[in-house]
């Protein structure tokens, strides 16, 4: 039978919100609970303890500390007279909790500075000691220990190794972050294995200047304290297989994150061709899958960041999840960037995210587990940090609607500068403040008729694009996971973004605009909104049909002639 928790606000304390919230949380975790009410006398409390013999007793007092001392002394005296020993839990303000901590009979004390996930961990019987195994030594363990409370992840990388090392120590000791996502500078991402090609003038620009395996190991060691946050880092923009193996060996990379179509000539983050980078990405995904490591294909939001219409990110969410499953990935992190592109309304943005989630859900199985990771979009944030704090909270509230497993916290200061350790901690606390009130609530925002209509429309339009690719390349093996097909789709503009520079290689003609809070494709000539079928048929005519018997290989090479 499930354990029984008896709760009460004792003495003359009429404040019940804290203990009621704890009992509700306990009930959701499978406990049987009962609340005796406000201002419960100790006589009534102990009479009820003797009558029902609870496994745990949760008492609360939020008034004057010295009055609490008298009450708790009496509780200590009376508990020795019981013929059994229930576990005792206390909740109150920090000054009162400090009084409670003077006695050693409390199994758990909540002082208002703890968070919901601390209570969840206690109720699940997890150790609150500072040891790696108590928090989870890998992503799966950490999520299992905390969900439905989402893990928090934040980028961090200062202009020097020593400052980054000190910052990670401070962040870990604050116990507010679950995943330190190392932000390395571009020199490290592109030239780690070719230091002779680095431009020293750019050292530390955009992240921490990691130059050796030892640098990575120093940063990992810095995390081994506090709540022992996991450490991860994006894949490199060159030598991606070697870089991926290095990250696993040096920082025990919590999961790999790699795009399919980027970090190459397309976005200027490296000299690789589109084809080379896509094949590299698939090889890296497969290597991680074969070794049982989680994978994130951080792809769909890249298209939104480059002003692709909303259909493209929804379709790309499916293609990425499909590719990951085909490559053998067991644990897949699907990232959903809210507030992207700039100008979407919150409701229409949510509709797009809901469509992305719904389109990939059928792929989930016992051998393919999908974790939802959400984040705010960088373009959302105002340079005025006080305004940005409100924007961070607002975006987090919307993200909680989709019950994320991971929240990628974007520092409120990012529109102005890369976050310091103190700003990472503060940003995480803001997000935790939102989670505290949103966790477990049953939001109905996603049931709003306008949101549902837009979600269904995007699902229908994304299906048009996916079916077009399957039909157009039906002679090819598994078109949606075929690198030659995917590259050709980008070259011909079937998968396109406004910011892709058009030339003889990339022949799309996508134009978009924000209309009624949505990002839509428009006719390049007259500006009218295009349905996906119209857009694709126009592109097909523009590209021309392949000659009879022309192979896919020849079609791909055609883009480079």
Buried (B, 14 or more C-beta within 10 A) or exposed (E): EEBBBBBBBBBBBEBBEBBBBBBEBBBBBEBBBEBBEBBBEBEBBBEBBEEEEBBBBBBBBBBBBEBBBEBBEBBBEBBEEEEEEBBBBBBBBEBBBBBBEEBEBBBBBBBBEBBBBBBBBBBEEBEEEBEBEBBBBBBBBBBEBBBBBBBBBBBBBBBEBEBBBBBBBBBBBBBBBBBBBBBBBBBBBBBBEEEEEBEEEEBBEBBBBBBEBEBBEBBBBBBEBBBBBBBBBBBBBBBBBEBBBBBBEBBBBBBBBBBBBBBBBBBEBBEBBBBBBBBBBBBBBBBBBEEEBBBBBBBBBBBBBBBBBBBBBBBBBBBBBBBBBBBBBBBBBBBBBBBBBBBBBBBBBBBBBBBBBBBBEEBBEEEBBBBBBBBBBBBBBBEEBEEBBEBBBBBBBBBBBBBBBBBBBBBBBBBBEBBBBEBBBBBBBBBBEBBEEBBBEEEEBBEBEEBEEBBBBBBEBBBBBBEBBBEBBEEBEEBBBBBBBBBBBBBBBBBBBBBBEEEEBBBBBBBBBBEEBBBBBBBEEEEEBBBBEBBBEBBBEEBEEBEEEEEBEEBBEBBEE
